[in-house]
Amino acid sequence: MDWLSHISQINWLAVLLAFVSSMVVGFVWYMPSVLGKRWMQAIGKTEEDLKNIDGGVGIWVPMMLASALTCVLLAVLISALDLNTFWAGAFFGIIIALVFRAGGHVIHNGFAGRPTAVTVIDSGHDVVALAIAGAIIGAIQ
């Protein structure tokens, strides 16, 4: 597992900025005035439904942890592959998002019978978020 040895070469400021950028992208992406209304319509929920979901912190903590771990792994892989430019990091983030994140949405949403709009909106979010995260990590590496 030679690639894992690159964890010591991670620029943790870059990981933090990538994580923050992914949170900002998600916040903006799913705003009702951006794609939030269309996404809610596609999943069959209203703003009121989403405001009344039980779980509170129990919903946010796992999501934030998953996002943080994604940024750490992205940084490890970018370091291991020596992708130390803005564009190389962005391109790698897009590839990772398309293969792993969008691919997962296609598989799971397809079998769950969810509308294509859900898959497209969620996949688009992941591509943009990981492209920006990869660009930040690649540029600051």
Buried (B, 14 or more C-beta within 10 A) or exposed (E): EEEEEBEEEBBEEBBEBBBBBBBEBBEBBBEEEEBBBBBBEBBEEEEEEEEEEEEEEEEEEEEBEEBBEBBBBBBBBBBBBEBBBBEBBBBBBBBBBBEEBBEBBBEEBEEEEBBEBBBBBBBBBBBBBBBBBBBBBBBBB
